[in-house]
Structures are given as C-alpha cells and as structure tokens.
Amino acid sequence: MVVKILGPGCMNCQKLEALARKAVDELGLDAEIVKVDDYADIMAYGIMSTPALVVDEQVKIAGFVPSLDQVKAALQA
C-alpha cells in the first residue's frame, strides 16, 4: 500500500501526515508513506485544496484535516 500526503508542507499537511503515520501503525498496515509537495504533482490528482490523502492512487480525503478514525476508515476502504 502506498499512502501519499499531498500538500505544500503547511501545518495542516503536517497534521495529516502525523495522523496517517499513527493510523498505519495502529492498524498494523504495511504501507509506504510519501509526501508530495510539488504543485504540478498535486494538481495531477485533480484536487482543489490541500491537504489530501491518497491511497493507492485514489484520492480518499481532500481539503480538510480529518480525524484519526476518518484516516483509519480511508486506509481500510
């Protein structure tokens, strides 16, 4: 599983990355977490606002900082 955090590195992007790492650890998933901060790469996913969570190339969450439970649900879907 590849989990991508899309965002320029703002505080909300950092929060989402921390939540994603915690969710992966708590769920015991074998996942690679990748930070994507290049604007062209972010735009390629068609999102209008960051931060965003992408799981195996599917945008799961975009435009807000989710709760830990929301991140876990997105990773398990």
N, C-alpha and C positions, 0 to 999 in steps of 0.2 A: 504494500500500500504506500502510495506517495501522497503526502499531505502538503499542500502549498498554502502559505500565508501571503496574500497579495496586499501590498501597501508600501508607501514611501519610507516607512520607519517611524511614523508618528507614535504617540503614546497609545492610541487605540490599537494600532497594529502590533505593538509590543505586548499589549494585554492579550490579544487574540493568540499570539504565538505562545505565550505562557499557558493559556488555557488549553491550547491544542496539545502541548507537551504533557501537561498534567493529565488530560483525558486519555492520551495514548498510554501513559504509564499506568493509570488506574484500570484501564481496560485490558492491559497486558497485550497490546497490539504490536505487531512487527511492522513499524511504519518509519519511513524516512520523512523528516520534516524539512521543507525547503522554503526559504524566504525569497520572495520575488519582489524586487523593488524597482525594476526597470519599467518606466511608464509604458513603453511600447509593448512589453510582455504583458503588463496588467491589462491594457486596452484590448489585447487579443482575446481575452476572456469575455468581453462584452459587458463588463460591469461599469456602472456609472459612479459608484462611490466605494471607498475603502473604509475599513479593512474587509477582506474577503477570505473565505476558507474554501479551498478547492481540494476535493478528494478524488484521486484517480482521474483527474482531468474534468471533473464535473463540479461546477460551482454549487456549493451547498448553502453558504451564508454570505451575504454581502451588504455592506452599508451600515453595520452596527456591531457593537461588541456583544456577543451572545453570552448566555450563562454557561457554566460548565456542563450542565445537563443538556443544553442545546448542542454543544460541541460533541458530547458523547453520542447523542442521537444521530448527528450528521455522520459521525465516523462509523456507526453501526449500520446505517441505512444501506 
